[in-house]
Amino acid sequence: MEAVVGPRKEPSPLSGAADRRAPGRWRLPGRQPTVESVTCIAASALLVWLVLYPLAVLLLGSLRTDLPMREGRFTLANFLALFADPDNLQAIINTVVSSGLATLLALLIGVALAWVTSRTDTPARAFFDNAFVLPYYLSPFIGAIAWTLLANPRIGFMNNFFTEILGFDNAPLNVYTVGGLVFVMALYYAPIAFLFVAGALRSMDPALEEASRIHGAGALGTIRRVTLPLMTPAIASAALLVFLNAAGQFGIPAVIGIPMHFDVITTRIWIGLGYFPPKYTEAAAFAVVLLAFSAIIVFLQQRYLARKSFVTVSGRGYRPGITRLGPMRHLALAACILYLLLSIVLPYGALIFTSLQPYLSFAFEPAQWTLKQYADVLFNNPETARAIKNSLVLAAGGATVTIFLSLIIGHVVIRTRLRARFVLDYLATLPAAVPAVVFAVALLWSYIFLPIPIYGTIWMLLIAYVSHYIPFGVRAASAGLAQISPELEESARIHGASWLGALRRIVIPLLRPALAVGWILMFIEIIRSLSLSILLYSNDSIVMPVVIYELYETGAYPALSAFSVLQTVMVFAAIYGAKKIARLDSFMQLR
């Protein structure tokens, strides 16, 4: 009998079948790679290709005199020419000013609505709590088109009402102003601030506010000195997200800004790429400038929050306090109704009314109403039919691929102790800080010279959607995983299941509601995405938002309105499906 030297190593209880070596199987000496580590490396490599590679090529392209794979040299001439052109400088200033003003107004609206629904006795608070989230899922681009129908100084519905019904001498509203552009942006980005602040208000310990009132501060003084300072992290996060969305927005500046010669960075990029030959190097330089602005804003926000403490949740139980508004509760109710009128009822009412007209008319003649525009865009127009098919295929396929990658990434980040998981988490969340137009320019530079025939195809758009929207899927998957005890997976591994087997049999069934919500949210984001699509589509890969913009440019308002209504119906159907599949009680749970 041969003696055993040294202690006998017991197999890991979590390794299961993965550690059971078959007799005689050849193995490399040393530590063997696990499934988790291999998956982490593979996912990181994929994200490097999808995220870092385009951004690196964009940065290099902004420093070259020509496209990659062509003769050129490194230079700063692109940036020098950019800042030497007064029109380009004005576009940069316009971007900062309009985005900053839209952020301030969106915060004012969102914070006020969040406080009203979370901390007051305003009637119908539960209804408004759900309703205020809906504008977030609607297309700001379509909202801007609707407001051109409402507040056009010559033919707008509301101006006609003021002049013909109320007897005004001149039209009082004009959406084609900086104020109109900022107003429309704020309307559709205010729900971001509402979601952040409402959640923070509900989780905040009211003891500090009660102490403020006990010591003589009134309701407004408590809000100013206690509530708002404690909400700083939520408000700062909302401000960051609103500013990044506003600065990277193409649809609203294109619809409202271009007619009044108010250019921003995104419209200048689009106009420059429309020249012959296209101004690729200028577009790359513009995109890098916008990316730099985004990076500076993110850095300042994180530095500000890191220097202060905002602890508002203690270990004891509590119940958020309710402020009695008295007679002012009816004024708060009126403000809530007004926001829904301005963001949903009036704009989409105008679109539905226009879609029923045989031609653009502001006369109320029900006898002339027809569904011909819907029949044309659905069946008689090959371009709109192709756009609907492409949008549905891309939205469903993009959401499926993204949610699958997000599940793998989220599981590695949440469940493992691999050192590389932090790199994986960073790569997966990086696209959230990159404006969509910047990412589109980066992808254009990255794939236009590759020998693989991807550029100009539907695959190019699929790559763009998956790359840019993967943070949404990772957030949904990570949030769901955080609610599932790891003991369930450990039990499966002890009884012989592999890592993938435990994922398939335990994790995915339990995560099904969260994954369904994440899938549908990405479906909505993809189907309404204009800023990504406008720079990457071709005639064969055209999608619904691009068709809507083309119809707007040609002045085909009835067809445009019908197509916009169809897209909105798809969005609402997806939202309704998410609520039913995940059995949610509130639209706020679709965040």
C-alpha positions in Angstrom: 0.0 0.0 0.0 1.5 3.4 -1.1 1.3 6.1 1.6 -0.3 9.4 0.8 1.9 12.3 1.5 0.3 15.6 2.6 -3.3 16.5 3.4 -6.0 15.3 1.1 -7.7 18.1 -0.8 -11.4 18.0 -0.6 -13.4 19.0 -3.7 -15.2 22.4 -3.5 -18.9 21.9 -2.7 -19.7 24.6 -5.3 -17.8 23.0 -8.1 -20.2 20.2 -8.7 -19.8 18.2 -11.9 -17.3 20.8 -13.2 -14.6 19.6 -10.7 -15.2 15.9 -11.3 -12.4 14.8 -13.6 -12.9 11.8 -15.8 -10.2 9.1 -15.4 -7.4 9.5 -17.8 -8.5 13.0 -19.1 -5.5 15.1 -20.1 -5.2 18.4 -18.2 -2.8 21.3 -18.3 -0.7 21.6 -15.2 -1.5 24.4 -12.8 -4.8 26.2 -12.2 -7.5 25.4 -14.6 -9.8 28.2 -16.0 -13.3 28.1 -14.8 -16.5 28.6 -16.9 -17.0 31.9 -15.0 -13.5 33.2 -15.9 -13.8 32.2 -19.5 -17.2 33.8 -19.7 -15.9 37.0 -18.1 -13.0 37.2 -20.6 -15.2 36.5 -23.6 -17.8 39.1 -22.5 -15.0 41.7 -21.9 -13.5 41.0 -25.3 -16.9 41.4 -26.9 -17.6 44.7 -25.1 -14.1 46.0 -26.0 -15.1 45.4 -29.7 -18.6 46.8 -29.3 -17.8 49.9 -27.1 -14.1 50.7 -26.8 -13.1 50.0 -30.4 -15.6 52.5 -32.0 -14.7 55.2 -29.5 -10.9 54.7 -30.0 -11.3 54.8 -33.8 -13.4 58.0 -33.4 -10.7 59.7 -31.3 -8.0 58.7 -33.8 -10.2 59.8 -36.7 -10.6 63.3 -35.2 -6.8 63.6 -35.2 -6.3 62.5 -38.8 -6.7 64.2 -42.2 -8.7 61.4 -43.7 -10.6 58.2 -43.0 -8.8 55.1 -41.7 -7.1 52.9 -44.3 -6.6 56.0 -46.5 -3.4 58.0 -46.8 -3.4 60.7 -44.1 -1.4 62.1 -41.2 -2.1 62.9 -37.6 -3.0 66.6 -37.0 -4.9 69.0 -34.8 -6.2 70.8 -37.9 -9.7 69.3 -37.5 -10.1 70.9 -34.1 -8.4 74.2 -35.1 -10.8 74.5 -38.2 -13.7 73.5 -36.0 -13.1 76.3 -33.5 -12.1 78.8 -36.1 -15.5 78.6 -37.8 -17.9 81.0 -36.1 -20.9 78.9 -37.1 -19.4 75.8 -35.4 -18.6 77.8 -32.3 -22.1 79.1 -32.2 -23.4 75.6 -32.5 -21.3 74.5 -29.5 -22.6 77.5 -27.5 -26.2 76.7 -28.5 -25.8 73.1 -27.4 -24.6 74.1 -24.0 -27.2 76.8 -23.5 -30.2 74.9 -24.8 -29.2 71.7 -22.9 -28.5 73.6 -19.7 -31.8 75.4 -19.8 -33.8 72.3 -20.7 -32.1 70.5 -17.8 -33.0 73.3 -15.3 -36.7 73.4 -16.5 -37.0 69.6 -16.6 -35.7 69.5 -13.0 -38.1 72.2 -11.9 -41.0 70.3 -13.4 -39.9 66.8 -12.3 -39.0 67.7 -8.8 -42.2 69.6 -8.2 -44.3 66.7 -9.6 -42.4 64.2 -7.5 -43.0 66.2 -4.3 -46.7 66.6 -5.1 -47.3 62.9 -5.7 -45.0 61.6 -2.9 -45.4 64.1 0.0 -48.7 65.9 -0.4 -52.4 65.1 -0.1 -53.1 66.1 -3.7 -56.2 64.2 -5.1 -55.6 61.3 -7.5 -51.9 60.9 -6.5 -51.8 57.2 -7.4 -53.1 58.0 -10.9 -50.6 60.7 -11.5 -47.8 58.6 -10.1 -48.4 56.2 -13.1 -49.3 58.9 -15.7 -46.2 61.0 -15.2 -44.0 58.2 -16.3 -45.6 57.8 -19.7 -44.0 60.8 -21.5 -40.6 59.1 -20.8 -41.5 56.2 -23.1 -42.9 58.5 -25.8 -40.6 59.8 -28.6 -39.4 63.4 -27.9 -38.9 63.7 -31.6 -42.6 63.0 -32.3 -43.6 65.3 -29.5 -41.6 68.1 -31.2 -43.4 67.5 -34.5 -46.8 67.6 -32.7 -45.9 70.9 -31.1 -45.1 72.3 -34.6 -48.8 71.5 -35.4 -50.0 73.1 -32.2 -47.8 76.3 -31.9 -46.7 77.1 -35.4 -47.1 80.9 -35.6 -49.0 80.7 -38.9 -51.1 77.5 -38.9 -50.9 76.1 -35.4 -54.0 74.6 -33.8 -53.6 76.6 -30.6 -52.8 79.8 -32.4 -55.9 79.4 -34.6 -57.9 78.9 -31.4 -56.6 82.1 -29.9 -57.0 84.2 -33.0 -60.3 82.8 -34.4 -62.2 81.8 -31.3 -60.8 84.1 -28.6 -60.3 87.1 -30.9 -56.5 87.7 -30.5 -55.0 90.0 -33.1 -51.8 88.1 -33.3 -50.8 84.5 -32.7 -49.4 84.4 -29.2 -47.4 81.2 -29.5 -44.3 80.4 -31.5 -42.6 77.1 -31.1 -39.7 78.1 -33.4 -37.8 79.9 -30.7 -35.1 78.9 -28.2 -37.8 79.0 -25.6 -40.0 76.6 -27.6 -37.1 74.2 -28.2 -36.2 74.2 -24.5 -39.9 73.8 -23.5 -40.4 70.7 -25.6 -37.2 69.1 -24.4 -38.1 69.8 -20.8 -41.6 68.3 -21.3 -40.3 64.9 -22.4 -37.2 64.8 -20.1 -39.0 65.9 -16.9 -40.1 62.3 -16.2 -36.4 61.4 -15.7 -36.2 63.8 -12.8 -39.6 62.7 -11.6 -38.4 59.0 -11.4 -35.2 59.8 -9.6 -36.6 62.2 -7.1 -39.9 60.3 -6.4 -38.0 57.2 -5.5 -35.6 59.1 -3.2 -38.5 60.9 -1.5 -40.3 57.6 -0.7 -37.2 56.1 0.9 -36.1 59.2 2.9 -36.5 59.2 6.7 -39.0 62.1 7.5 -37.5 62.6 11.0 -35.3 65.4 9.7 -38.2 67.2 8.1 -40.2 66.8 11.3 -37.4 68.2 13.4 -37.3 71.2 11.1 -41.0 71.9 11.5 -40.7 71.4 15.3 -38.1 74.1 15.4 -40.3 76.6 13.7 -39.6 76.2 10.0 -42.6 76.2 7.7 -43.4 73.9 4.8 -41.4 75.9 2.2 -38.5 76.5 4.6 -38.3 72.8 5.3 -38.3 72.0 1.6 -35.6 74.5 0.9 -33.3 73.8 3.8 -33.8 70.0 4.4 -35.7 68.2 1.7 -33.9 69.5 -1.4 -30.4 69.3 0.1 -31.0 65.7 1.0 -32.3 65.0 -2.5 -29.0 66.3 -4.0 -27.8 62.8 -5.2 -31.1 62.0 -6.9 -31.3 65.5 -8.4 -27.7 65.5 -9.6 -28.1 62.0 -11.2 -31.3 63.2 -12.9 -29.6 66.4 -14.1 -26.7 64.4 -15.5 -29.0 62.1 -17.4 -31.2 64.9 -18.7 -28.2 67.0 -19.9 -26.6 64.0 -21.7 -29.9 63.2 -23.4 -30.6 66.9 -24.3 -27.1 67.5 -25.6 -27.2 64.3 -27.8 -30.7 64.9 -29.0 -31.1 65.2 -32.8 -34.9 65.1 -33.4 -36.0 68.2 -31.4 -33.3 70.5 -32.7 -33.8 69.3 -36.2 -37.5 69.9 -36.1 -37.6 73.2 -34.2 -34.0 74.5 -34.4 -33.1 74.1 -38.1 -36.1 76.2 -39.4 -35.0 79.1 -37.1 -31.3 78.6 -38.0 -30.5 77.5 -34.5 -27.8 74.8 -35.0 -26.5 72.5 -32.3 -23.7 70.0 -32.4 -25.9 67.1 -33.5 -27.5 69.0 -36.4 -24.1 70.3 -37.5 -22.8 66.7 -37.6 -25.8 65.6 -39.7 -25.6 68.6 -42.1 -21.8 68.0 -42.5 -22.3 64.4 -43.3 -24.9 65.3 -45.9 -22.4 67.3 -48.0 -20.6 65.9 -51.0 -18.0 64.8 -50.2 -19.1 64.2 -46.6 -17.2 66.0 -43.9 -16.1 62.9 -42.0 -13.2 64.5 -40.1 -15.3 67.5 -39.0 -18.0 65.2 -37.8 -15.5 63.2 -35.8 -14.1 66.4 -34.2 -17.6 67.6 -33.3 -18.4 64.2 -31.8 -15.2 64.2 -29.7 -16.1 67.7 -28.4 -19.6 66.5 -27.4 -18.1 63.5 -25.8 -15.6 65.7 -23.9 -18.6 67.8 -22.6 -20.3 64.6 -21.4 -17.1 63.4 -19.6 -16.7 66.7 -17.9 -20.3 66.8 -16.7 -19.9 63.2 -15.3 -16.7 64.0 -13.6 -18.0 67.2 -11.9 -21.1 65.3 -10.7 -19.2 62.5 -9.2 -16.7 64.8 -7.6 -19.4 67.0 -6.0 -21.3 64.0 -4.6 -18.1 62.3 -3.3 -17.3 65.3 -1.0 -20.6 65.2 1.0 -22.8 62.8 2.9 -26.5 62.4 2.0 -27.5 59.6 4.4 -31.3 59.6 4.6 -32.2 56.0 5.3 -31.8 54.8 8.9 -32.2 51.4 10.5 -35.5 52.2 12.2 -38.8 51.9 10.5 -40.6 55.0 9.3 -43.4 56.3 7.1 -43.0 59.3 4.8 -44.8 62.3 6.1 -47.7 63.9 4.1 -48.0 67.7 3.8 -51.5 69.0 4.0 -51.9 71.6 1.3 -55.4 72.8 2.3 -57.0 74.9 -0.5 -53.7 74.7 -2.5 -54.3 71.0 -3.1 -56.6 72.0 -6.0 -53.9 74.2 -7.5 -51.5 71.2 -7.3 -54.1 69.0 -9.0 -54.5 71.6 -11.8 -50.7 71.7 -12.3 -50.7 67.9 -12.6 -53.4 67.9 -15.2 -51.7 70.7 -17.1 -48.5 68.7 -17.4 -50.4 65.7 -18.9 -52.3 68.0 -21.2 -49.1 69.6 -22.5 -47.0 66.4 -22.8 -49.6 63.8 -24.0 -53.2 65.0 -24.6 -52.7 68.0 -26.8 -49.7 66.8 -28.8 -51.1 63.4 -29.6 -54.6 64.7 -30.0 -53.2 67.0 -32.8 -51.4 64.0 -34.4 -54.6 61.8 -34.3 -56.7 64.7 -35.7 -54.2 65.3 -38.5 -53.9 61.7 -39.4 -57.6 61.5 -40.1 -57.5 64.3 -42.6 -57.1 63.7 -46.4 -54.8 66.7 -46.5 -53.5 69.2 -43.8 -56.5 71.1 -42.6 -57.5 72.7 -39.3 -61.2 72.7 -40.0 -63.3 70.4 -37.7 -65.2 68.5 -40.4 -65.9 64.9 -39.2 -67.5 64.1 -42.5 -64.1 64.4 -44.2 -62.3 62.1 -41.8 -60.7 59.0 -43.3 -58.4 56.1 -42.5 -56.7 56.4 -45.9 -53.4 57.6 -44.4 -53.2 54.5 -42.2 -53.9 52.2 -45.1 -51.3 54.0 -47.2 -48.5 53.7 -44.7 -49.4 50.2 -43.8 -50.0 48.6 -47.2 -49.6 51.0 -50.1 -46.2 52.6 -49.5 -43.3 50.2 -49.9 -40.9 52.4 -47.9 -43.1 52.7 -44.8 -43.9 49.0 -44.9 -40.2 48.2 -45.1 -39.5 50.6 -42.3 -42.1 48.9 -40.1 -40.7 45.5 -40.8 -37.1 46.6 -40.2 -38.0 48.4 -37.0 -39.9 45.4 -35.6 -37.1 43.0 -36.5 -34.4 45.2 -35.1 -36.3 46.0 -31.9 -37.1 42.4 -31.2 -33.7 41.0 -32.3 -31.7 43.8 -30.7 -33.7 43.5 -27.4 -33.2 39.7 -27.4 -29.4 39.8 -28.1 -28.9 42.6 -25.6 -30.9 41.0 -22.8 -28.9 37.7 -23.3 -25.6 39.5 -23.1 -26.8 41.5 -20.1 -27.8 38.4 -18.2 -24.4 36.9 -18.7 -22.6 40.2 -17.7 -24.9 40.8 -14.8 -24.4 37.3 -13.4 -20.6 37.5 -13.7 -20.6 41.0 -12.0 -23.0 40.1 -9.2 -22.3 36.5 -8.5 -18.6 36.0 -9.0 -15.5 37.3 -7.2 -13.4 37.6 -10.3 -11.1 40.6 -10.3 -12.0 41.3 -14.0 -15.7 41.7 -13.2 -15.1 45.4 -12.4 -13.7 46.0 -15.9 -16.7 44.1 -17.3 -19.1 46.3 -15.3 -17.4 49.5 -16.4 -17.5 48.5 -20.1 -21.1 47.6 -19.9 -22.2 50.9 -18.3 -19.9 53.2 -20.4 -22.3 53.6 -23.3 -24.8 55.3 -21.0 -22.5 58.3 -20.8 -22.0 58.5 -24.5 -24.6 60.6 -26.5 -26.3 58.6 -29.2 -25.1 60.8 -32.1 -21.5 60.5 -30.9 -21.8 56.7 -30.8 -23.3 56.7 -34.3 -20.4 58.7 -35.6 -18.0 56.4 -33.9 -19.6 53.3 -35.4 -19.6 55.0 -38.8 -15.8 55.6 -38.6 -15.3 52.0 -37.2 -17.1 50.0 -39.9 -16.9 52.1 -43.0 -13.5 50.8 -44.0 -13.8 47.2 -42.8 -13.7 44.5 -45.5 -16.7 42.9 -43.9 -19.8 44.3 -45.7 -21.7 45.5 -42.6 -21.9 49.3 -43.2 -25.2 50.3 -44.7 -26.9 47.1 -43.8 -29.5 46.2 -41.1 -26.6 44.5 -39.2 -25.0 47.9 -38.7 -28.1 49.2 -37.0 -28.3 46.0 -34.9 -24.7 46.4 -33.7 -25.4 50.1 -32.9 -28.5 49.3 -30.8 -27.0 46.4 -28.9 -23.8 48.4 -28.2 -25.6 51.6 -27.0 -28.5 50.1 -25.1 -26.7 47.4 -23.2 -26.6 49.4 -20.0 -30.4 49.2 -19.8 -30.3 45.4 -20.0 -27.4 45.1 -17.4 -29.3 47.3 -15.0 -32.5 45.2 -15.4 -30.6 41.9 -15.0 -28.4 43.1 -12.1 -31.5 44.5 -10.2 -33.2 41.1 -10.6 -30.2 39.1 -9.5 -29.7 41.2 -6.4 -33.1 40.0 -5.2 -32.3 36.3 -5.7 -30.4 34.5 -3.0 -27.2 32.8 -4.2 -28.1 29.8 -2.0 -30.4 28.6 -4.7 -27.6 28.4 -7.3 -25.2 26.9 -4.7 -27.7 24.2 -4.0 -28.0 23.3 -7.7 -24.2 23.3 -8.0 -23.8 20.9 -5.0 -26.3 18.5 -6.6 -24.2 18.3 -9.8 -25.5 21.2 -12.0 -22.9 23.1 -14.0 -22.6 26.9 -13.9 -24.6 27.2 -17.1 -27.1 24.5 -15.9 -27.8 26.5 -12.7 -28.2 29.6 -14.8 -30.6 27.9 -17.1 -32.7 26.0 -14.6 -32.6 28.3 -11.6 -31.7 31.9 -12.4 -33.5 32.5 -15.7 -36.9 31.2 -14.5 -36.7 33.4 -11.4 -35.5 36.4 -13.5 -38.2 36.0 -16.1 -40.3 39.1 -15.0 -37.2 41.3 -14.7 -35.8 40.1 -18.0 -39.2 40.6 -19.7 -39.4 44.2 -18.4 -35.8 44.8 -19.6 -36.6 43.3 -23.0 -39.6 45.5 -23.5 -37.9 48.7 -22.4 -35.1 48.0 -24.9 -37.7 47.2 -27.5 -39.2 50.7 -26.9 -35.8 52.5 -26.9 -34.8 50.8 -30.2 -38.1 51.3 -32.0 -38.1 55.1 -31.3 -34.4 55.7 -31.7 -33.7 58.5 -34.3 -30.3 59.9 -33.2 -28.6 56.5 -33.7 -30.5 55.6 -36.9 -30.3 58.8 -38.8 -26.5 58.5 -39.5 -26.4 54.7 -40.1 -29.4 53.7 -42.2 -29.6 53.0 -45.9 -32.6 52.6 -48.2 -32.8 48.9 -47.4 -32.3 49.3 -43.7 -34.5 52.4 -43.2 -36.5 52.4 -39.9 -39.7 54.1 -38.7 -38.1 57.2 -37.0 -36.1 58.0 -40.1 -39.3 57.7 -42.3 -41.1 60.0 -39.9 -38.3 62.6 -40.3 -38.3 62.3 -44.1 -42.1 62.7 -44.2 -41.7 65.8 -42.0 -39.1 67.3 -44.4 -41.5 66.8 -47.3 -44.4 68.3 -45.5 -46.6 65.2 -45.6 -48.2 65.9 -42.3 -51.2 63.6 -42.5 -49.1 60.5 -43.5 -46.5 61.6 -40.9 -49.1 61.8 -38.2 -50.6 58.4 -39.0 -47.1 56.8 -39.0 -46.3 58.5 -35.7 -49.6 57.3 -34.1 -48.8 53.7 -35.2 -45.3 53.9 -33.6 -46.9 55.3 -30.4 -49.4 52.4 -30.4 -46.6 49.9 -30.6 -44.9 51.6 -27.6 -48.0 51.5 -25.5 -48.6 47.9 -26.5 -45.1 47.1 -25.3 -45.7 48.9 -22.0 -49.0 47.1 -21.5 -47.3 43.8 -22.2 -44.5 44.5 -19.7 -47.1 45.2 -17.0 -49.0 42.0 -17.7 -45.9 39.8 -18.0 -44.2 41.1 -14.9 -47.4 41.6 -13.0 -46.5 45.2 -12.1 -48.9 47.5 -10.3 -47.2 50.8 -11.3 -45.5 52.1 -14.4 -42.8 53.4 -12.1 -41.7 49.8 -11.7 -40.7 49.8 -15.4 -37.7 52.0 -14.7 
